[in-house]
Every structure is written in C-alpha cells, then in structure tokens.
Amino acid sequence: METIQGNKNTEQNNEQHNFSKATKSFLLSLNCILVAVGSLAGPLLMRLYYLHGGKKRWLSSWLLTAGFPLLLFPISVSFFRNRKNNSRTTMIFVTPWLVMASAFLGFMLGISVYLYSIGISYLPISTYSLLCTTQLAFTAIFAFLVVKHKFTHYSINAVVLMILGSAILGLHLDGDRPNGVSDDKYMFGFFMTIVGSAIHGFMFPAVEYTHMKAGVPVTTNIVMQIQFLIMMFATLFCTVPMIINKDFQGIAQESKEFGLGARNYFMIILFGGLSLQMNVLGSLGVIFCSSSLFGGILTASLVPVQQICAVIFIGEKFAAENGIALAMCLWAFISYFYGQYKVNHKRKKAWINHEEEQVAV
C-alpha cells in the first residue's frame, strides 16, 4: 500500500512539475517576444517624435507605463478562471511587502525612463542603443550583490562578448552627432543615458529579489499583478511633473507644430507608447520567469538589431563595426542558452534521482 501511495504521489508531483515548467516556458517565450518588439519599435518611434519637433520628455516617459490598466482584464480573467477551478496557488497575492517593493521599483522605473527620454532626444539610435548595453554590466554587478547570482563560465563568456561588442561599436562614434544638437546637450544626453542604464541595471536584480522575498511560485496571475503594481507607481511618478508642466494641455498645440503633421503625431505617440509598454512588461516578465542576468543579456543582444532598423527606417549609417558587434551578440546569446541548457539538464536529472530515492524509501 505504501508503495502504491508513493507512486501516486510521485505521479502527482511529476504532473505539477511538468505543468509548472510548461507555464514558465510559455510565459518566458511570450515576454521575450514583448521585449523584442518593444525594444525595436519603441526607440525608433520616440526618436522620430524628437526629430520632428517633439519636446515633452515627461510625456514620452509617461506613455511607457500608462497602459497598466489594460492588465486588469487578463488579471480578472485569470482570477475568475482559477476561482472556478478552486485553485489556491494563483489567487490575488497583495501583501504590504509587495506593495512597498512595487512602489520603490515603480519610482525607480519612472526615473530611469525619464533619463532614457533625455538621452534619445539628443542622441542617434546607434549611440543611444550602444550606451544602453552598459545596463548588462550593471545588471551583472547588482545581480551578484543583491541576489547572489552565481556565474557559470558560459554566462561570463556571454557578458564579456556583449561588452566587447559594445566596445567595437564604440570605435565608430565620430560624426554621429545630430544636426542642431550642441556639444553640451550631446554630452548631457550621453551621461543621462548611462545613469539611466545603471538604474535599470539595478532594477533587474531588485525585481528578482522581490519575487524571492514574496515566496510565491511563478504563475501568470502573480507575474501580471506585480507588473501592474510597478507600472502603476511609475505612471504616478511621471504624472505629477506632467501636471506641473501642463504637458497634457500642450499636446494639441504640439501636434499642430509637429513636422510630420498632427495625424502622424498621434500615430507615433500611440504606437510608440504601446511599444515601450510592451518592452517594460516583457522585461519584468522575463526576470520573473528566468533571471535578471538573462533579462540583461536579452536586452543587450537586441542592440545591433536596433541599429539595423535605424539604418532602414531612419537612414543612419551601418559600418563594418556594427556587423562584427552583431555577430558577437549572437555568439553571446548562443553561449548563454547552451549554458542554461546544461544547467537545466543537470537539475532535471538530480530531481528525477531524488524522486526515485523517495519512492524507494
């Protein structure tokens, strides 16, 4: 009887493990797609906004997170579906710790996106995206300090390759200063982008630490709830200066003076905001489903692709250095995924051996 009961428990554990793994894989894939689309489309559209007369940096920052109410629909659907199935593991999970942590992360996100908006208003996509890759170095440092993330030689190889790729791109910065941008403004945008990358690099392991302290399993509902809270507080942070500066009242006038016309102004604002929100949602989701280091590597690996899009849609130059950096980024990505495959294979084997030992006992 004990053997039969043990076999039943093992089968139930296997089913729960497989379901959790499948859910996590689905969420990770979905959030990676959101990051890719948002990272490529968002900066390009915002650069168009500034190139043709846009000046409201708090508006572009606010657009990045203001779509958080849309998450209420999938959260509600997931909640009522789980309630119908009498599931207790995916109910709404809001604690004082989670609210305070989300408020802190939301304010940090608001600061970082504002600094990014300053950078992209003065810098071309090629330089801006290059500076954003410094986020990976900050993420690696803070991941070690905050969540004690252990490096494998595969992940170290990936980080080094990404940094070398950024350094190669840095050799081709001459002559990329946009027309009408002074030296002081260019350097100010340069510095603000690096500071924004540092804050964003800290946020990745901070979000991972929040999940660890919450002590809850990774589910669709939990991920969306925390995404909702962080984006809500970030939106509140950006709304206050917008009200003070009367940015909402000035949108109509700015649309009339926009170089591409009022219709294109609102189209760029709408789709630019949606793209940036996809990037934020995806970045937060990737951290919960994988790790802060993977989130940093994913973001950095898209930088060369951003530059290709800038060449196609904005007409920026693409030199040989860009191609070399792209190859190195792809190499880094393959290295990281191979390392993760080996780690997951080892964990799976250890878990199976552990279950077999329990059944034998």
C-alpha positions as CSV (number, residue, x, y, z in Angstrom):
1,M,0.0,0.0,0.0
2,E,2.8,2.4,0.9
3,T,4.5,1.7,-2.5
4,I,1.2,2.3,-4.4
5,Q,0.6,5.6,-2.4
6,G,4.2,6.6,-3.1
7,N,3.8,6.0,-6.8
8,K,0.6,8.1,-6.8
9,N,2.4,11.0,-5.0
10,T,5.3,10.7,-7.5
11,E,2.9,10.9,-10.4
12,Q,1.1,13.9,-8.9
13,N,4.5,15.6,-8.3
14,N,5.6,14.9,-11.9
15,E,2.3,16.4,-13.3
16,Q,2.7,19.5,-11.1
17,H,6.3,19.9,-12.1
18,N,5.6,19.5,-15.8
19,F,2.7,21.9,-15.6
20,S,4.8,24.5,-13.8
21,K,7.6,24.0,-16.3
22,A,5.2,24.4,-19.3
23,T,3.6,27.5,-17.8
24,K,7.0,29.1,-17.1
25,S,8.3,28.3,-20.6
26,F,5.2,29.8,-22.2
27,L,5.5,33.0,-20.1
28,L,9.2,33.3,-20.8
29,S,8.6,32.9,-24.6
30,L,5.7,35.4,-24.5
31,N,7.7,38.0,-22.6
32,C,10.8,37.6,-24.8
33,I,8.6,38.4,-27.8
34,L,7.2,41.5,-26.0
35,V,10.8,42.7,-25.2
36,A,11.9,42.1,-28.8
37,V,9.0,44.0,-30.4
38,G,9.1,46.8,-27.8
39,S,12.9,47.3,-27.9
40,L,12.9,47.6,-31.7
41,A,9.8,49.7,-32.3
42,G,9.8,51.9,-29.2
43,P,13.1,53.8,-29.5
44,L,12.6,54.3,-33.3
45,L,9.2,55.9,-32.9
46,M,10.3,58.0,-30.0
47,R,13.4,59.2,-32.0
48,L,11.0,60.2,-34.8
49,Y,9.0,62.1,-32.2
50,Y,12.0,64.2,-31.2
51,L,13.5,64.5,-34.7
52,H,10.3,66.2,-36.0
53,G,9.6,68.7,-33.2
54,G,8.6,66.7,-30.1
55,K,9.8,68.2,-26.9
56,K,7.8,66.7,-24.0
57,R,10.1,64.2,-22.3
58,W,7.8,63.5,-19.4
59,L,5.1,62.7,-21.9
60,S,7.3,60.0,-23.6
61,S,8.2,58.7,-20.2
62,W,4.5,58.6,-19.1
63,L,3.5,56.8,-22.3
64,L,5.9,54.0,-21.4
65,T,3.9,52.8,-18.4
66,A,0.4,54.5,-18.7
67,G,-1.2,51.4,-20.2
68,F,-1.1,49.4,-16.9
69,P,-4.9,49.4,-16.5
70,L,-5.1,47.1,-19.6
71,L,-3.6,44.4,-17.4
72,L,-6.8,44.4,-15.3
73,F,-8.6,42.4,-17.9
74,P,-6.2,39.4,-18.1
75,I,-5.8,39.5,-14.4
76,S,-9.5,39.3,-13.8
77,V,-10.0,36.5,-16.4
78,S,-7.2,34.5,-14.8
79,F,-8.5,35.1,-11.3
80,F,-12.1,34.0,-12.0
81,R,-10.9,31.0,-14.0
82,N,-8.7,29.8,-11.1
83,R,-11.5,30.5,-8.7
84,K,-13.9,28.4,-10.7
85,N,-11.3,25.6,-10.7
86,N,-10.8,26.0,-6.9
87,S,-7.2,26.9,-7.3
88,R,-5.5,28.5,-4.4
89,T,-2.0,28.9,-5.8
90,T,-2.8,31.7,-8.2
91,M,-5.2,33.9,-6.2
92,I,-4.6,37.6,-5.9
93,F,-1.5,38.0,-3.8
94,V,-1.0,41.5,-2.5
95,T,0.9,42.0,0.8
96,P,2.3,45.1,2.4
97,W,5.8,44.0,1.5
98,L,4.8,43.5,-2.2
99,V,3.1,46.9,-2.3
100,M,6.1,48.7,-0.8
101,A,8.6,46.9,-3.0
102,S,6.5,47.6,-6.1
103,A,6.2,51.3,-5.2
104,F,10.0,51.6,-4.8
105,L,10.6,49.7,-8.1
106,G,7.9,51.8,-9.8
107,F,9.6,55.1,-8.8
108,M,13.0,53.7,-9.9
109,L,11.4,52.8,-13.3
110,G,10.0,56.3,-13.6
111,I,13.4,57.9,-13.0
112,S,15.2,55.6,-15.5
113,V,12.7,56.0,-18.3
114,Y,12.9,59.8,-17.9
115,L,16.7,59.7,-18.1
116,Y,16.3,57.5,-21.2
117,S,14.0,60.0,-22.8
118,I,16.6,62.7,-22.3
119,G,19.2,60.5,-24.0
120,I,17.1,59.6,-27.0
121,S,16.1,63.2,-27.5
122,Y,19.7,64.2,-28.1
123,L,21.4,61.1,-29.4
124,P,21.0,59.0,-32.6
125,I,19.7,55.4,-32.2
126,S,23.2,54.0,-32.8
127,T,24.8,55.8,-29.9
128,Y,21.8,55.5,-27.6
129,S,21.4,51.8,-28.1
130,L,25.2,51.3,-27.5
131,L,25.0,53.2,-24.2
132,C,22.0,51.1,-23.2
133,T,24.2,48.0,-23.4
134,T,26.1,49.2,-20.3
135,Q,22.9,48.1,-18.5
136,L,24.2,44.5,-18.9
137,A,27.4,45.3,-16.9
138,F,25.4,47.0,-14.1
139,T,22.9,44.1,-14.1
140,A,25.7,41.6,-13.7
141,I,27.2,43.5,-10.8
142,F,24.0,44.1,-9.0
143,A,22.8,40.5,-9.6
144,F,25.9,39.3,-7.8
145,L,25.4,41.8,-4.9
146,V,21.6,41.7,-4.5
147,V,20.5,38.1,-5.3
148,K,23.9,36.4,-5.1
149,H,23.6,35.2,-8.7
150,K,26.2,32.5,-9.4
151,F,28.0,32.9,-12.7
152,T,28.9,29.9,-15.0
153,H,31.7,30.2,-17.5
154,Y,29.0,30.3,-20.2
155,S,27.3,33.3,-18.7
156,I,30.6,35.1,-18.1
157,N,31.5,34.4,-21.7
158,A,28.2,35.9,-22.8
159,V,28.7,39.1,-20.7
160,V,32.3,39.5,-21.9
161,L,31.2,39.1,-25.5
162,M,28.4,41.7,-25.1
163,I,30.9,44.2,-23.6
164,L,33.4,43.6,-26.3
165,G,30.7,44.0,-28.9
166,S,29.7,47.4,-27.3
167,A,33.4,48.4,-27.3
168,I,33.7,47.7,-31.0
169,L,30.6,49.8,-31.7
170,G,32.2,52.5,-29.6
171,L,35.0,52.8,-32.1
172,H,32.6,54.2,-34.6
173,L,31.1,57.2,-32.7
174,D,32.7,60.0,-34.7
175,G,30.4,62.1,-36.8
176,D,27.1,60.8,-35.3
177,R,26.1,64.0,-33.6
178,P,22.6,65.1,-34.9
179,N,22.2,68.4,-36.5
180,G,21.1,71.2,-34.2
181,V,22.4,69.4,-31.0
182,S,25.2,71.3,-29.2
183,D,28.2,69.7,-27.6
184,D,26.7,70.3,-24.1
185,K,23.4,68.8,-24.9
186,Y,25.0,65.8,-26.6
187,M,27.2,65.1,-23.6
188,F,24.3,65.7,-21.3
189,G,22.2,63.1,-23.2
190,F,25.2,60.8,-23.2
191,F,25.6,60.9,-19.4
192,M,21.9,60.7,-18.6
193,T,21.6,57.5,-20.7
194,I,24.5,55.9,-18.8
195,V,22.8,56.8,-15.5
196,G,19.5,55.5,-16.7
197,S,21.2,52.3,-17.7
198,A,22.7,52.0,-14.2
199,I,19.3,52.4,-12.5
200,H,17.7,50.0,-15.0
201,G,20.5,47.5,-14.4
202,F,19.8,47.7,-10.6
203,M,16.1,47.2,-11.2
204,F,16.5,43.8,-12.8
205,P,18.0,42.0,-9.8
206,A,15.8,44.1,-7.5
207,V,12.7,42.7,-9.2
208,E,14.2,39.2,-8.9
209,Y,14.8,39.8,-5.2
210,T,11.2,41.0,-4.7
211,H,10.0,37.7,-6.2
212,M,12.3,35.7,-3.9
213,K,11.1,37.6,-0.8
214,A,7.5,37.2,-1.8
215,G,7.9,33.4,-1.7
216,V,5.3,32.6,-4.3
217,P,5.5,30.3,-7.4
218,V,5.7,31.8,-10.9
219,T,2.2,31.9,-12.3
220,T,0.6,34.0,-15.0
221,N,-1.5,35.8,-12.4
222,I,1.3,36.6,-10.0
223,V,3.5,38.0,-12.8
224,M,0.8,40.2,-14.1
225,Q,-0.2,41.5,-10.7
226,I,3.4,42.6,-9.9
227,Q,3.7,44.1,-13.4
228,F,0.5,46.1,-12.8
229,L,1.7,47.5,-9.4
230,I,5.2,48.5,-10.7
231,M,3.8,50.2,-13.8
232,M,1.1,51.9,-11.8
233,F,3.6,53.5,-9.4
234,A,5.8,54.5,-12.3
235,T,2.9,56.2,-14.0
236,L,2.0,58.1,-10.8
237,F,5.6,59.3,-10.6
238,C,5.6,60.6,-14.2
239,T,2.1,62.1,-13.9
240,V,3.0,64.6,-11.2
241,P,5.6,66.6,-13.3
242,M,3.3,66.4,-16.3
243,I,0.6,68.1,-14.4
244,I,3.0,70.7,-13.0
245,N,4.4,71.4,-16.5
246,K,0.9,71.4,-18.0
247,D,2.1,68.8,-20.6
248,F,-1.4,67.4,-21.1
249,Q,-2.8,70.9,-22.1
250,G,0.1,71.4,-24.5
251,I,-0.4,68.2,-26.6
252,A,-2.8,69.7,-29.0
253,Q,-0.6,72.7,-29.8
254,E,2.5,70.4,-30.2
255,S,0.6,68.2,-32.6
256,K,-0.1,71.2,-34.8
257,E,3.5,72.2,-34.9
258,F,4.8,68.6,-35.5
259,G,6.9,68.2,-38.6
260,L,5.0,65.2,-39.9
261,G,1.6,66.6,-39.3
262,A,-1.0,66.2,-36.4
263,R,-2.2,62.8,-37.6
264,N,1.2,61.2,-37.7
265,Y,2.0,62.9,-34.4
266,F,-0.8,61.0,-32.6
267,M,0.1,57.8,-34.5
268,I,3.7,58.0,-33.3
269,I,2.6,58.8,-29.8
270,L,0.1,55.9,-29.7
271,F,2.2,53.1,-31.2
272,G,5.4,54.4,-29.6
273,G,3.7,54.2,-26.2
274,L,2.3,50.7,-26.9
275,S,5.8,49.5,-28.0
276,L,7.5,50.9,-24.9
277,Q,4.9,49.4,-22.6
278,M,5.4,46.0,-24.3
279,N,9.1,46.4,-23.5
280,V,8.6,47.2,-19.9
281,L,6.0,44.4,-19.4
282,G,8.2,41.9,-21.2
283,S,11.3,42.9,-19.2
284,L,9.6,42.4,-15.9
285,G,8.1,39.1,-17.0
286,V,11.4,37.8,-18.2
287,I,13.0,38.4,-14.8
288,F,10.2,36.5,-13.0
289,C,10.4,33.6,-15.4
290,S,14.1,33.4,-15.7
291,S,16.7,35.7,-14.1
292,S,17.9,39.3,-14.1
293,L,21.1,38.3,-15.9
294,F,19.1,36.7,-18.7
295,G,16.9,39.8,-18.9
296,G,20.0,42.0,-19.3
297,I,21.6,39.7,-22.0
298,L,18.3,39.6,-23.9
299,T,18.0,43.4,-24.0
300,A,21.7,43.9,-24.9
301,S,21.5,41.3,-27.7
302,L,18.8,43.3,-29.5
303,V,21.1,46.4,-29.7
304,P,22.6,45.5,-33.1
305,V,19.2,44.7,-34.5
306,Q,18.0,48.2,-33.3
307,Q,20.8,49.7,-35.3
308,I,19.8,47.8,-38.4
309,C,16.3,49.1,-38.0
310,A,17.7,52.6,-37.6
311,V,19.5,52.2,-40.9
312,I,16.4,51.0,-42.7
313,F,13.8,53.4,-41.3
314,I,15.7,56.5,-40.3
315,G,18.7,56.3,-42.6
316,E,21.5,56.1,-40.1
317,K,24.8,54.6,-41.3
318,F,25.8,50.9,-40.7
319,A,29.5,50.3,-40.7
320,A,31.5,47.1,-40.6
321,E,31.9,47.5,-36.8
322,N,28.1,47.1,-36.5
323,G,28.2,43.7,-38.3
324,I,31.1,42.5,-36.1
325,A,29.1,43.5,-33.0
326,L,26.0,41.8,-34.2
327,A,28.0,38.5,-34.7
328,M,29.4,38.8,-31.2
329,C,26.0,39.4,-29.7
330,L,24.6,36.3,-31.4
331,W,27.6,34.3,-30.2
332,A,26.9,35.6,-26.6
333,F,23.2,34.6,-26.9
334,I,24.1,31.1,-28.1
335,S,26.7,30.7,-25.3
336,Y,24.2,31.7,-22.6
337,F,21.4,29.4,-23.9
338,Y,23.8,26.5,-24.2
339,G,24.9,27.1,-20.6
340,Q,21.3,27.3,-19.4
341,Y,20.5,24.0,-21.3
342,K,23.3,22.2,-19.4
343,V,22.3,23.6,-16.1
344,N,18.6,22.7,-16.6
345,H,19.6,19.2,-17.8
346,K,21.6,18.7,-14.6
347,R,18.8,20.0,-12.4
348,K,16.3,17.7,-14.1
349,K,18.5,14.7,-13.7
350,A,19.0,15.5,-10.0
351,W,15.3,16.0,-9.5
352,I,14.5,12.6,-11.1
353,N,17.1,10.8,-8.9
354,H,15.7,12.5,-5.8
355,E,12.1,11.3,-6.7
356,E,13.3,7.8,-7.3
357,E,15.1,7.7,-4.0
358,Q,11.9,8.9,-2.2
359,V,9.9,6.1,-3.9
360,A,12.4,3.5,-2.9
361,V,12.2,4.6,0.7
